[in-house]
């Protein structure tokens, strides 16, 4: 669902950047983690492989690996420890199974 | 004699103070840290370009945070600092690292000081797999590092001092805090006061936080039993349900939950170093065995900070320095040995406080065994309490690694960091065994998931 999950409370004077989420353009701020760039625009990062539910990360410190997303080439990124960059394009939809085995 | 090669893992309070002692003694240690910047979790630094002040970020601990960051800045020219670098494996005298997710290296060492820190300790509740349910530490990181709240209306649930600290930080930052729900009762907290008085300033700070939350009108409940995080598969969290100490059910609407039951030590590297672990009765967790200076049972391997004992940031600074002094002494390069008795004494006081906290905010292990069969225990693999009980009952798994092999509990992405303790409680309960008899999930390399290309690249190097 597209209701943003995170709420920005301060530090909103930073330069804007643009990211593309599942083909839709969205706004974020320079210095955002990829997770914040995504969850200030949408409510989820991925689908669980073992259940029907969406996921949106859990630990934010690189320990749980619940926040993996993929770029348009299918490369895996851990959203909580990746810095968002202007022009990044990310997939949160369930396409993992259709990609070939990744090196 | 050539200088001993010393590696410090971690650039939080323990790692920085360890590195500092090594530099003072004339060495050039390697500091491997997963973070993008130094400070660890507690003194985590905001990214460049953020403008909040030290008091805004760290409150009463602002000066300590600044001192640690300044000390590290001064160390930078004298150390081989490797940020954004994961120590993913450990073999005899060699630390295997990967930087930026792809550049590998094998670093030989004579002494290794592991300051691996801690993560939140979690106890599952039905519905904790819904989007919007985060660890308590996650809620704090969102605020400290990114100036965000994890939701529009947040419930904090679990136990431990962090519950009140994070709730008060959210309130001060302008977030909406719906409730703070603590499984520990007021009476256990009162009984712990004599032990907590070992560190009166900290105790006083804690009491002030609770008073601040109360006067701001935040609903505080003690002695609760979580029933469920409510929500749905697509939209995630919509509320929490719980029972109060009298057994009456309550519910709160919210779109985010910060859940945590104090902390657990990150023990994977100590495990790979073949350090001996002992069951720690007060915390009901397995901890690596260390002597009073931080020497593990593995020669040349030293452990300090929350990765060895949850003593908090001040304890980590003292333990980091002490472990480095011990390593220097053992390497025949004694430095500042005169400080060692004083550091040991400080750590003893902090350990008394640690025990006080465990008494005040006990790990409510009985809640794990009471989980309904349908509740997800292992979030990574979707293993339910019922699956785990059946594994014990029908397949005879009476030990954690056996249960993992048979039902995949703890086998997923987080490698059992978030379900392991509660899963052990469930297995012990179902097998009618004392918790220490069911063992613990073995740490395995890589300590975090890596693409296959990383270990292969290292093999070529060797």
Interface residues (C-beta under 8 A of the other chain):
Chain A: X1 X3 X5 X6 X7 X8 X9 X10 X11 X12 X13 X14 X30 X31 X32 X33 X36 X40 X43 X44 X48 X50 X51 X52 X53 X54 X55 X56 X57 X58 X59 X60 X61 X62 X63 X64 X65 X66 X68 X76 X80 X81 X83 X102 X103
Chain B: X34 X36 X41 X46 X47 X48 X49 X50 X51 X52 X119 X120 X129 X130 X131 X132 X133 X134 X135 X137 X138 X141 X142 X143 X145 X146 X147 X148 X149 X150 X151 X152 X173 X174 X175 X233 X234 X235 X236 X255 X256 X266 X376 X379 X380 X381 X382 X413 X414 X417 X418 X448 X449 X451 X452 X453
